Amino acid sequence: MRGAVWVALLFVVLALYLFKRVQVVPMQTARIIERLGAYSRTLSPGVHFLLPIIERKREDIDLKEWQVHFHEPIILADSLLSTVEAQMWASVVDPVAAAYQVSDHVEATRMAALTSLRHFLGLRILDDITSSFHEIDGLIRSHTNEVVTSWGIQINRFAMTRITGPQDIQVHDRPY
């Protein structure tokens, strides 16, 4: 009788362990799986089973588009300190690259876009910026896309929404 209890207990523990190896991946998510510490596969939404002991989940990558809001002081070519507000929308197109090429793909993308924003606005004077908002948006978007493509990221849209000059003079404003 005593042996049967141990066998039943062992069976229950084993069943619970195997049950925990079942992975349910939600919609708009990619789950990165490593086998013995190296990349093995990417799980798509649905129910999956991981091999006990050998495989483990590294991380979940959100495939939904995310938005970043910028509110940054920038020194322009005419040495004016201006404040720029901008919006960026991006998404992951390669979950493996997003997981392995950069430690935090959302923050790295934000910093790449901010660097491009400062670069392209720093080359222009305030009057040039206000007259070519859409052109500058396109330049920033394409330049940032060049940087983040190797991280598995795509910039879907970039839009400057407001730029203010010194003494809080609103120079340009467009709704987004």
Beta strands, then each sheet from edge to edge (+ up, - down):
strand 1: 22-25
strand 2: 29-35
strand 3: 38-43
strand 4: 46-49
strand 5: 55-62
strand 6: 66-75
strand 7: 81-92
strand 8: 153-164
strand 9: 170-173
sheet 1: 1+ 4-
sheet 2: 3+ 2- 5+
sheet 3: 6+ 7- 8+ 9-
end
